Amino acid sequence: MTKQAKRVPEPDSPSNSNSTSTSSSVPTSSPVSPPPASFYKSLYRWAPVDLLEETSTFISLEGIATYRKKQNCHPSRVFGKDHDKFVRIVACREGKSICSDEASDPEGPFCFIYSTIFRRLGLRLPLTPFERTLLIEVNVAPAQLHLNSWAFVRAFAFLCYSLDLTPSIETFLFFFEVKDPGKKLWVSFNGVVGRVLLTLFQQSYKGFKKNFFKIRSNRRDPALLDGFSLYWTEKPIL
């Protein structure tokens, strides 16, 4: 289920050249002036100010390439072993809010994902059927689910695989419940009282909010972003 919206191009929107994949070289990106804060506020009146002000440091292809080169020191690749060439990583527009959707983007579907989810939690693209279905069930985008909750999702799936079981939404929601996000709209899972299966990955998960990728599908895998919610929502399912 992909949230659709009327498209309103950003002021001085950068061209399609501001994207890269593993199989292509990295061109030099041209600097552009960020739109005023009022541009996003007018489109996303439901979003709190701190959410509107959450923007990515990955505003150039050079920055993305530098990050990915560092990650090559690790056994697995950044986005998914042999699947990297099917992922189109786009330089985020300076000042572009994490809660943006197609209403402020003329190029079509995309999603934001924090780099730490790939680096520390081992998330890989494409998402698994379990991960996609869970995002739909809770009606949240990948970036709207808190990092510790992504850790629950990943650990639960690994536990199931180790027991030769298929992870299911029903079983996951037997052990975990959705916490009311309040005005911040971040969605978290808590262990159900009396059924605590896993402990928190990290007590205080900080310093990640300025590092998120903008990801699109490409012709090699046009269905990469199908089957899950792409954009932040003001009404997650509790």
C-alpha positions in Angstrom: 0.0 0.0 0.0 1.7 3.2 -1.2 0.4 6.5 -0.1 -0.4 8.6 -3.1 -0.4 12.4 -3.2 -0.6 15.3 -5.6 2.9 16.2 -6.8 4.1 19.7 -6.3 7.7 20.1 -7.5 10.2 21.6 -5.1 11.8 24.9 -5.9 14.9 24.4 -7.9 14.5 20.7 -7.7 17.8 18.8 -8.7 17.8 16.6 -11.8 17.8 12.8 -12.1 21.6 12.9 -12.3 21.8 13.1 -8.5 21.5 9.3 -8.1 23.8 6.4 -8.1 24.1 2.6 -7.8 26.9 0.2 -7.3 27.2 -0.5 -11.0 27.6 3.2 -12.0 30.2 5.9 -11.5 29.5 8.9 -9.2 29.0 12.2 -11.0 29.5 15.5 -9.4 26.3 16.9 -7.9 25.5 20.6 -8.3 24.6 22.6 -5.2 21.0 24.0 -5.1 19.4 26.3 -2.6 17.1 24.5 -0.1 13.4 25.5 -0.1 12.2 27.6 2.8 10.9 25.8 5.8 7.4 27.2 5.1 7.3 25.1 1.9 7.2 21.8 3.8 5.1 23.2 6.6 2.4 24.1 4.1 2.4 20.6 2.7 2.6 18.7 6.0 0.6 20.7 8.5 0.2 17.6 10.7 3.9 17.2 11.3 5.5 18.6 14.4 8.3 21.2 14.0 11.1 18.8 15.1 10.0 16.3 12.4 9.9 19.0 9.7 13.4 20.0 10.7 14.9 16.5 10.5 16.9 16.5 7.3 19.7 14.3 6.0 23.4 14.9 5.7 23.5 12.8 2.6 22.9 15.7 0.2 25.6 14.8 -2.4 26.5 11.7 -4.2 30.1 12.2 -3.1 28.9 11.9 0.6 27.0 8.7 -0.3 29.9 7.2 -2.1 32.3 7.9 0.8 29.9 6.2 3.2 29.5 3.2 1.0 33.3 2.8 0.5 33.7 2.7 4.3 31.0 0.0 4.5 32.9 -2.2 2.1 35.3 -3.0 5.0 32.4 -5.2 6.3 31.6 -8.7 5.1 28.3 -7.7 3.6 27.4 -4.8 1.4 25.4 -1.7 2.4 22.1 -2.6 0.9 22.1 -6.3 0.2 24.9 -8.5 -1.0 24.2 -9.1 -4.7 21.2 -6.8 -4.8 23.1 -3.5 -4.6 22.9 -2.9 -8.3 19.1 -2.9 -8.2 18.9 -0.1 -5.6 18.9 3.5 -6.7 20.3 5.8 -4.0 19.4 9.5 -4.5 21.1 12.5 -2.9 18.7 14.1 -0.5 17.8 17.7 -1.2 19.2 20.0 1.4 16.5 20.9 3.9 14.2 18.1 2.7 12.2 16.8 5.7 12.1 13.1 6.7 8.3 13.2 6.5 8.3 14.3 2.8 6.3 12.3 0.3 5.4 12.5 -3.4 3.6 15.8 -2.8 7.0 17.5 -2.7 8.8 15.3 -5.2 8.1 15.2 -9.0 10.1 12.0 -9.7 7.7 9.4 -8.2 7.9 6.9 -5.4 10.8 6.8 -2.9 11.4 6.0 0.7 13.8 7.2 3.4 15.8 4.7 5.5 18.3 5.5 8.2 21.9 4.4 7.4 22.3 2.8 10.9 19.6 0.3 10.2 21.8 -1.1 7.4 25.0 -0.7 9.3 24.1 -1.9 12.8 20.9 -3.9 12.4 21.8 -5.7 9.2 18.7 -4.7 7.3 18.9 -5.5 3.6 16.9 -4.6 0.5 14.6 -5.9 -0.8 12.7 -6.1 2.5 11.4 -9.6 3.4 7.7 -10.4 3.1 7.5 -10.4 6.9 9.1 -6.9 7.1 6.8 -5.5 4.4 3.7 -7.0 5.9 4.5 -5.6 9.3 5.0 -2.1 8.0 1.6 -2.4 6.3 -0.1 -3.8 9.4 1.1 -0.9 11.6 0.8 1.6 8.7 4.2 3.2 9.0 7.2 3.9 6.7 10.6 2.3 7.3 11.9 5.5 8.8 8.9 6.0 11.1 9.6 2.8 13.0 12.0 3.4 15.9 15.5 1.9 15.6 15.1 -0.3 18.7 11.8 -1.6 17.3 13.6 -2.5 14.0 16.0 -4.4 16.2 13.0 -6.3 17.7 11.8 -7.1 14.1 15.2 -8.3 13.0 15.9 -10.4 16.1 12.4 -12.0 16.1 12.9 -13.0 12.4 16.4 -14.5 13.1 14.9 -16.4 16.1 12.2 -17.9 14.0 14.7 -18.9 11.2 16.9 -20.5 13.8 14.0 -22.7 14.9 13.1 -23.4 11.3 9.9 -21.4 11.6 8.4 -18.7 9.3 8.1 -15.4 11.1 4.5 -14.2 11.1 2.7 -11.0 12.0 0.3 -12.8 14.3 3.1 -14.4 16.4 5.1 -11.2 16.5 2.1 -9.2 17.8 1.5 -11.8 20.4 4.8 -10.8 22.0 4.9 -7.2 21.0 2.4 -4.3 21.1 2.5 -0.9 19.4 3.2 2.0 21.8 1.2 5.2 21.4 3.5 7.5 19.5 2.0 10.7 20.8 2.7 14.0 19.0 6.2 12.9 17.8 4.7 10.2 15.6 7.6 7.8 16.1 6.3 4.3 16.4 7.8 1.8 18.8 7.1 -1.8 19.9 6.9 -2.8 23.6 7.0 -6.3 24.9 3.6 -7.5 26.1 3.6 -7.8 29.9 4.1 -11.4 30.9 5.4 -12.3 27.4 8.7 -10.5 27.2 10.8 -12.2 24.5 13.6 -9.8 23.8 15.3 -6.9 25.6 16.1 -3.5 24.1 19.0 -3.4 21.6 20.2 -0.1 23.0 18.9 1.8 26.0 19.4 5.2 24.3 19.6 5.2 20.5 20.9 8.7 19.5 22.9 10.4 16.8 21.2 8.8 13.8 18.5 11.2 12.7 20.6 13.2 10.3 21.9 10.2 8.4 19.2 8.7 6.1 19.2 7.6 2.5 16.6 8.5 -0.1 16.0 5.2 -2.0 14.2 4.6 -5.3 13.7 1.5 -7.4 15.2 1.2 -10.9 14.4 -0.7 -14.1 16.4 -3.8 -12.8 13.9 -4.2 -9.9 10.9 -1.9 -10.4 9.1 -3.7 -7.5 11.8 -2.9 -4.9 9.5 -0.5 -3.1 6.2 -2.3 -3.6 4.2 -3.9 -0.8 4.9 -1.6 2.1 4.1 2.0 3.3 6.7 4.4 2.0 5.9 7.7 3.8 5.4 9.0 7.3 1.8 9.0 8.4 0.0 11.0 11.0 -2.3 8.0 11.8 -0.3 4.8 12.6 -2.4 1.8 13.5 -2.2 1.1 17.3 
